[in-house]
Amino acid sequence: MISNQILQNTISGLKEITRCDLSITDRDGKVIVSTEQSMIGKVIDNIPNFVSSQAEGQILKNYNYFKVFDNNVVEYVVAAKSEYGESYKIAQVAAFQLKSLIMAYKERYDKENFIKNLLLDNLLLVDIYSRAEKLNIENKVPRVVYLIQTDIEENTDILDLTKSVFDIREQDFLTLIDEKNIILVRELDENDSRDEIEKVARDLNAALTEKLGADVYISLGTIVNNLKNISLSYKEAKMAMEVGKIFNIEGKIINYQYLGVVRLIYQLPTSLCKIFITEVLHGFSTEQLDQELITTVAKFFENNLNVSETSRQLYIHRNTLVYRLDKIQKMTGLDLRIFDDAVIFKVALMVLQYMDYKEKYIY
C-alpha cells in the first residue's frame, strides 16, 4: 500500500534523529528498505516464526524486532540496530510511526476509492451521503473535474509525476483511470472565477508538458455543488476531450462550457446526421473541396463573412474570392455570403467531421 520510497524516507529520517540503523521487512522476512544498503533484498530467516508468534517484539543478535499491525494482521516487521542500547525503544517508535502511516494511507485510499466510485456512478444516493460523512468529505462544496491525458508511450507513473509537479491540496482528489489518463477533482472557493479555474488547467498543462516532453491535453467539466453531481462534471470533461479530437479544436485546454454547437452534434445519432447531410447538401462530400477552398472557407468564417478582409488576409483579389465562393455555391447550393446559408454549411461541415470519426473509430 505504502510505496518503498515513502518507507525509505521514513526510516532515513528516523536514523538522522536516533543514529540507529533501521530495516523494514515483509511478513516473509525479506528486507524491503533499510538504512544499511547491504541489507536490502536479504531474507531474515527467523521473521516468519516471529510473525506467527504471540510476541509483539523480539531481540535477536544485535537487532530488536517489532511487528507493525494493520487490522490485527502483521503488515511489516521493523528491525532496529543501535550501538547505544536504545534500539528497543527506537524499534517501538518506528513501528508506531509505520502504523500511523498505514492508517493515513488507508484513509486516503478509502477517500480516493469513494471519489472514483462517484465518478463512475457506482454508488446509491443514500450511500454517497453516509460514506462522505464517515470519510469527513464535505457534500455541498463547489468542485470541478479535470481530465488529464498524455500521448507518452513509455512506462511513466503519470500519477506520481503529477503530484510532484503540481500542488495537489488535501481537499483535492487525484486518481488514475489508465496509464495515460488521470482525473483531478478540485475543490473551489466560492469566488473562483472561470479564468482562475482554467488557470489551474494551464499551469498543470505547462508543468507536465515540460516534465514529460510530450503533448498533454486537459479537459474540464462544469462546476457542481453537490457530491452526487461529480459524475456529471466527469462525463462533461470526458465528452470535451473526445469532442476536441473529433473537431480539431485548437489548444491543449478544452472547456466543456465553450464547446457550443459541437456538443449538440456529438450527441446526434448517425442516422439523423446522414438524413441532414442528404437533405441539405444533396450528396456533397468534403472530398470535393481542395486545400485552397478549405483554406478560403476557414478564413471567410474567421472574418465573419467579410469578403474584403478575407481577400486581404489571403493575399488574393476580391474577384478571386468571389469566384471561389461561387464555386462552393455550385457544389452545395449554399451561398456563403448569406448568413443563414453560411450557418448551415458550417454545421454541415462539423456533422461530416463527426460522421467520419464515427466510421473510422467506432464501427
Secondary structure as GFF3:
##gff-version 3
##sequence-region A 1 363
A	DSSP	alpha_helix	4	18	.	.	.	ID=ss1
A	DSSP	beta_strand	21	25	.	.	.	ID=ss2
A	DSSP	beta_strand	31	34	.	.	.	ID=ss3
A	DSSP	three_ten_helix	37	39	.	.	.	ID=ss4
A	DSSP	alpha_helix	47	52	.	.	.	ID=ss5
A	DSSP	beta_strand	57	60	.	.	.	ID=ss6
A	DSSP	beta_strand	63	70	.	.	.	ID=ss7
A	DSSP	beta_strand	73	81	.	.	.	ID=ss8
A	DSSP	alpha_helix	87	119	.	.	.	ID=ss9
A	DSSP	alpha_helix	125	134	.	.	.	ID=ss10
A	DSSP	beta_strand	143	150	.	.	.	ID=ss11
A	DSSP	alpha_helix	158	165	.	.	.	ID=ss12
A	DSSP	beta_strand	173	178	.	.	.	ID=ss13
A	DSSP	beta_strand	181	187	.	.	.	ID=ss14
A	DSSP	alpha_helix	194	212	.	.	.	ID=ss15
A	DSSP	beta_strand	216	220	.	.	.	ID=ss16
A	DSSP	three_ten_helix	227	229	.	.	.	ID=ss17
A	DSSP	alpha_helix	230	246	.	.	.	ID=ss18
A	DSSP	beta_strand	253	255	.	.	.	ID=ss19
A	DSSP	three_ten_helix	256	258	.	.	.	ID=ss20
A	DSSP	alpha_helix	261	266	.	.	.	ID=ss21
A	DSSP	alpha_helix	270	281	.	.	.	ID=ss22
A	DSSP	three_ten_helix	286	288	.	.	.	ID=ss23
A	DSSP	alpha_helix	291	302	.	.	.	ID=ss24
A	DSSP	alpha_helix	307	314	.	.	.	ID=ss25
A	DSSP	alpha_helix	318	332	.	.	.	ID=ss26
A	DSSP	alpha_helix	339	361	.	.	.	ID=ss27
###
